[in-house]
Amino acid sequence: MKYRSLRGVIYLSLLACVVTIAQALLIIFRGEAFCVNEGCKIVEVLTLIPPFYFNLLGAAYFFAIFCIALITKQGSGTEPMLRIVLVSGLAAEGILLGYQIFVASVLCSYCLLIFLLVVILNSLMGLRQLTLGLVTIIAQLVMFSLLSFDTAKDPLYGLTLDNGTYAVRRCSDPVKQLYLIFSENCPHCYKVIEVLEGCTRCEFHFNPITKISSDLLPGLSPKEKFLPGINTAALKIFGIDTVPVLIAKDHDGLTFIQGERNIINYIQNTCFQEMPSLDGNLGDLFETEDGACSINENY
């Protein structure tokens, strides 16, 4: 039984090593890692270490398990070391899991795959090993739940709107920096984009909630890497479930304008005149929300 368990650890750790190396190679050749949801990209933005190096660390960890398991199989007395390395990996995965749940508020599918592999590796060493690792994770999640992460609610803390910008239309000496969060499938968003054609006195950042076709914004150079998931996360943080949304950076914070008609009125009053005509009372300019698409609808 012990022989079969060690053999399973050897094969699975080798497989996990191959997976993490393949992910690192994808980052090199494609410029981004493989992930089935936008959670991976959001988590990547919040980490200080680039995902390429994270995967190299993961590959080194699984290769170390592979080597120690091979030595242990020969009866060299390194089983305690193998158990320590395995439970240490599960403890590290517990921290990453807690970070995703309580700080990023989004789960990374690839991270969950690695977490599952580490759990299985520990389970192959017996129920006692698995129980120790799971107790460690539960304790970590409890501690995470008792801590406050208010800074994570700020979209400009880690989740910057600039990271979610697909392209920028710049003009000389802009009076405002504006971010348009939109959907390619929303007809109201198209009408707003039409108004933004040409040069105005504002700098426009186009922030789609999903990847868009290159011909939607002709004449603009798209960024090599942009994270549309950040724009969705920003709307979620502020309790907004419709597009288009225009976010204006002011000296005293952010101004949110929702709906096709309100956005067009704001742009015409702010960006198409020599000086902004707003007197600080936005209530006279904005009507109730009009001309908006739900981000949860399919068109």
C-alpha positions as CSV (number, residue, x, y, z in Angstrom):
1,M,0.0,0.0,0.0
2,K,2.8,2.4,0.9
3,Y,4.6,1.5,-2.3
4,R,1.5,2.3,-4.4
5,S,1.0,5.6,-2.5
6,L,4.5,6.7,-3.2
7,R,4.2,5.7,-6.9
8,G,1.0,7.8,-7.1
9,V,2.9,10.8,-5.5
10,I,5.7,10.4,-8.1
11,Y,3.4,10.3,-11.1
12,L,1.0,13.1,-9.9
13,S,3.9,15.4,-8.9
14,L,5.5,14.9,-12.3
15,L,2.1,15.7,-14.0
16,A,1.7,18.8,-11.9
17,C,5.3,19.9,-12.7
18,V,4.5,19.5,-16.4
19,V,1.2,21.6,-16.0
20,T,3.0,24.5,-14.3
21,I,5.8,24.5,-16.9
22,A,3.3,24.4,-19.7
23,Q,1.5,27.4,-18.1
24,A,4.8,29.3,-17.9
25,L,5.5,28.6,-21.6
26,L,2.1,29.8,-22.5
27,I,2.9,33.1,-20.8
28,I,6.1,33.4,-22.8
29,F,4.7,32.6,-26.2
30,R,1.1,33.9,-25.9
31,G,1.7,36.7,-23.4
32,E,-1.0,35.3,-21.0
33,A,-1.7,32.2,-19.0
34,F,-4.5,29.8,-19.8
35,C,-7.6,30.2,-17.7
36,V,-11.2,29.4,-18.2
37,N,-12.5,32.5,-16.4
38,E,-11.5,36.1,-15.8
39,G,-10.7,35.4,-12.2
40,C,-7.1,34.4,-13.0
41,K,-6.4,37.8,-14.6
42,I,-7.9,39.7,-11.7
43,V,-5.9,37.7,-9.2
44,E,-2.7,38.3,-11.3
45,V,-3.1,42.0,-11.1
46,L,-3.3,41.9,-7.3
47,T,-0.1,39.9,-6.8
48,L,3.4,41.5,-6.6
49,I,5.1,38.5,-8.3
50,P,4.4,38.1,-12.1
51,P,2.4,34.9,-13.0
52,F,5.4,33.6,-14.9
53,Y,7.6,33.4,-11.8
54,F,4.7,32.0,-9.8
55,N,4.5,29.1,-12.2
56,L,8.2,28.6,-12.0
57,L,8.0,28.4,-8.2
58,G,5.2,25.9,-8.6
59,A,7.2,23.8,-11.0
60,A,10.2,23.8,-8.6
61,Y,7.9,22.8,-5.8
62,F,6.4,19.8,-7.6
63,F,9.8,18.7,-9.0
64,A,11.1,18.7,-5.4
65,I,8.2,16.5,-4.4
66,F,9.0,14.2,-7.3
67,C,12.6,13.9,-6.3
68,I,12.0,13.4,-2.6
69,A,9.3,10.7,-3.4
70,L,11.7,8.9,-5.6
71,I,14.3,8.8,-2.9
72,T,11.7,7.8,-0.3
73,K,10.7,4.9,-2.5
74,Q,14.2,3.5,-2.2
75,G,13.8,3.4,1.6
76,S,16.2,6.1,2.5
77,G,14.2,7.4,5.4
78,T,13.1,10.7,3.8
79,E,9.4,10.1,4.3
80,P,9.1,12.7,7.1
81,M,10.7,15.3,4.8
82,L,8.2,14.4,2.1
83,R,5.3,14.8,4.5
84,I,6.6,18.2,5.7
85,V,7.0,19.5,2.1
86,L,3.5,18.3,1.1
87,V,1.7,19.8,4.1
88,S,3.7,23.0,3.6
89,G,2.4,23.3,0.0
90,L,-1.1,22.8,1.3
91,A,-0.6,25.5,3.9
92,A,0.6,27.9,1.1
93,E,-2.4,27.0,-1.1
94,G,-4.6,27.8,1.9
95,I,-3.3,31.3,2.0
96,L,-3.8,31.8,-1.7
97,L,-7.4,30.4,-1.4
98,G,-8.1,32.8,1.5
99,Y,-6.7,35.7,-0.5
100,Q,-9.0,34.9,-3.5
101,I,-12.1,34.5,-1.3
102,F,-11.7,37.4,1.1
103,V,-9.5,39.9,-0.8
104,A,-9.9,39.5,-4.5
105,S,-13.5,38.3,-4.2
106,V,-13.0,36.1,-7.2
107,L,-11.8,32.6,-7.7
108,C,-9.0,31.7,-10.2
109,S,-9.8,28.4,-12.0
110,Y,-6.2,27.5,-12.6
111,C,-5.3,28.2,-9.0
112,L,-8.1,25.9,-7.9
113,L,-6.6,23.2,-10.2
114,I,-3.2,23.5,-8.5
115,F,-4.9,23.5,-5.1
116,L,-6.7,20.3,-6.0
117,L,-3.5,18.6,-7.1
118,V,-1.8,19.5,-3.8
119,V,-4.8,18.1,-1.9
120,I,-4.7,14.8,-3.8
121,L,-0.9,14.6,-3.2
122,N,-1.5,14.9,0.5
123,S,-4.3,12.4,0.5
124,L,-2.0,9.8,-1.2
125,M,0.1,9.9,2.0
126,G,-2.8,8.8,4.2
127,L,-5.8,10.1,6.1
128,R,-3.7,11.6,8.9
129,Q,-1.6,13.6,6.4
130,L,-4.8,14.9,4.6
131,T,-6.5,15.8,7.9
132,L,-3.5,17.8,9.1
133,G,-3.4,19.8,5.9
134,L,-7.2,20.4,5.9
135,V,-7.2,21.6,9.5
136,T,-4.4,24.0,8.6
137,I,-6.4,25.4,5.7
138,I,-9.6,25.7,7.8
139,A,-7.6,27.6,10.5
140,Q,-6.3,30.0,7.8
141,L,-9.7,30.6,6.3
142,V,-11.1,31.4,9.7
143,M,-8.3,33.9,10.4
144,F,-8.9,35.5,6.9
145,S,-12.6,35.9,7.8
146,L,-11.8,37.7,11.0
147,L,-9.6,40.3,9.2
148,S,-10.8,43.5,7.4
149,F,-9.7,44.1,3.8
150,D,-11.4,47.5,3.1
151,T,-8.7,48.6,0.7
152,A,-9.7,45.8,-1.6
153,K,-13.1,47.5,-2.1
154,D,-11.3,50.5,-3.9
155,P,-11.2,49.8,-7.6
156,L,-8.0,51.8,-7.8
157,Y,-6.2,49.6,-5.3
158,G,-4.7,46.9,-7.4
159,L,-7.7,46.8,-9.7
160,T,-6.9,49.9,-11.7
161,L,-9.1,51.2,-14.5
162,D,-6.0,51.7,-16.6
163,N,-5.4,47.9,-16.5
164,G,-8.9,47.5,-18.0
165,T,-8.4,50.0,-20.8
166,Y,-8.5,48.5,-24.3
167,A,-7.5,51.8,-26.1
168,V,-7.2,55.5,-25.4
169,R,-8.2,58.5,-27.6
170,R,-5.9,61.3,-26.5
171,C,-6.1,65.0,-27.3
172,S,-3.8,67.8,-26.5
173,D,-4.4,69.5,-23.1
174,P,-7.4,67.4,-22.0
175,V,-9.7,68.9,-19.3
176,K,-11.0,65.5,-18.2
177,Q,-9.9,61.9,-18.0
178,L,-12.8,59.7,-18.7
179,Y,-13.3,55.9,-18.7
180,L,-16.2,54.4,-20.7
181,I,-17.2,51.0,-19.5
182,F,-19.2,49.3,-22.2
183,S,-20.3,46.1,-23.9
184,E,-19.8,45.3,-27.6
185,N,-23.3,43.8,-27.6
186,C,-25.1,46.8,-26.2
187,P,-26.8,49.1,-28.8
188,H,-26.8,52.0,-26.3
189,C,-23.0,51.7,-25.9
190,Y,-22.6,52.0,-29.7
191,K,-24.5,55.3,-29.7
192,V,-22.2,56.7,-27.0
193,I,-19.1,55.5,-28.9
194,E,-20.4,57.4,-32.0
195,V,-20.5,60.6,-30.1
196,L,-16.9,60.1,-29.0
197,E,-15.6,60.1,-32.6
198,G,-13.2,62.8,-33.4
199,C,-11.1,64.9,-31.1
200,T,-12.6,66.6,-28.0
201,R,-11.2,68.3,-24.9
202,C,-11.3,65.0,-23.0
203,E,-9.1,62.0,-22.9
204,F,-11.2,58.9,-23.4
205,H,-10.3,55.4,-22.1
206,F,-12.4,52.6,-23.6
207,N,-12.9,49.8,-21.1
208,P,-15.0,46.9,-22.4
209,I,-16.4,44.3,-20.0
210,T,-15.4,41.5,-22.4
211,K,-12.9,41.1,-25.2
212,I,-14.0,43.0,-28.3
213,S,-13.3,42.9,-32.1
214,S,-10.6,45.1,-33.4
215,D,-12.9,46.9,-35.8
216,L,-15.2,48.3,-33.1
217,L,-12.8,51.2,-32.5
218,P,-11.1,52.0,-35.8
219,G,-8.2,54.3,-35.8
220,L,-7.2,53.5,-32.2
221,S,-4.2,51.3,-31.2
222,P,-5.3,48.6,-28.7
223,K,-3.1,47.8,-25.8
224,E,-1.2,44.5,-26.0
225,K,-2.6,43.4,-22.7
226,F,-5.8,44.6,-21.1
227,L,-8.0,42.9,-18.4
228,P,-11.7,43.3,-19.2
229,G,-12.5,41.4,-15.9
230,I,-11.4,44.5,-14.0
231,N,-14.1,46.6,-15.5
232,T,-16.7,44.1,-14.5
233,A,-15.2,43.9,-11.0
234,A,-15.3,47.7,-10.8
235,L,-19.1,47.8,-11.6
236,K,-19.7,45.0,-9.1
237,I,-17.9,46.9,-6.4
238,F,-20.1,50.0,-6.8
239,G,-23.3,48.0,-7.2
240,I,-23.8,48.8,-10.9
241,D,-25.3,46.1,-13.2
242,T,-25.8,48.1,-16.5
243,V,-23.7,49.6,-19.2
244,P,-22.7,52.1,-20.6
245,V,-21.1,53.7,-17.6
246,L,-18.8,56.8,-17.8
247,I,-16.3,57.3,-15.0
248,A,-14.8,60.8,-14.7
249,K,-11.7,61.4,-12.7
250,D,-12.0,64.6,-10.8
251,H,-9.6,66.3,-8.3
252,D,-11.9,65.2,-5.5
253,G,-12.7,61.7,-6.6
254,L,-14.7,59.8,-9.2
255,T,-18.0,60.7,-10.8
256,F,-20.2,58.0,-12.3
257,I,-22.6,58.7,-15.1
258,Q,-25.0,55.9,-16.2
259,G,-27.1,55.5,-19.3
260,E,-26.8,56.6,-22.9
261,R,-28.6,59.9,-22.6
262,N,-26.9,61.0,-19.4
263,I,-23.4,60.1,-20.7
264,I,-24.0,62.0,-24.0
265,N,-25.3,65.1,-22.1
266,Y,-22.2,65.0,-19.8
267,I,-19.8,64.7,-22.8
268,Q,-21.5,67.5,-24.8
269,N,-21.4,69.8,-21.8
270,T,-17.9,68.9,-20.6
271,C,-15.8,67.9,-23.7
272,F,-17.2,69.7,-26.7
273,Q,-17.1,73.3,-25.3
274,E,-14.1,75.5,-24.6
275,M,-14.8,75.4,-20.9
276,P,-16.9,73.0,-19.0
277,S,-20.4,74.5,-18.3
278,L,-21.0,72.4,-15.2
279,D,-21.6,74.5,-12.1
280,G,-21.2,71.6,-9.8
281,N,-24.9,70.7,-9.6
282,L,-25.1,67.5,-11.6
283,G,-28.7,67.0,-10.7
284,D,-29.9,69.4,-13.4
285,L,-27.8,67.7,-16.1
286,F,-28.6,64.0,-15.3
287,E,-32.0,62.5,-15.7
288,T,-33.0,59.1,-14.4
289,E,-31.1,56.3,-15.9
290,D,-32.1,56.0,-19.6
291,G,-30.6,53.9,-22.4
292,A,-28.7,51.2,-20.6
293,C,-28.1,47.5,-21.0
294,S,-27.8,44.9,-18.2
295,I,-24.4,43.3,-18.1
296,N,-26.1,40.0,-17.3
297,E,-28.2,40.0,-20.6
298,N,-27.3,38.3,-23.9
299,Y,-28.0,40.3,-27.0
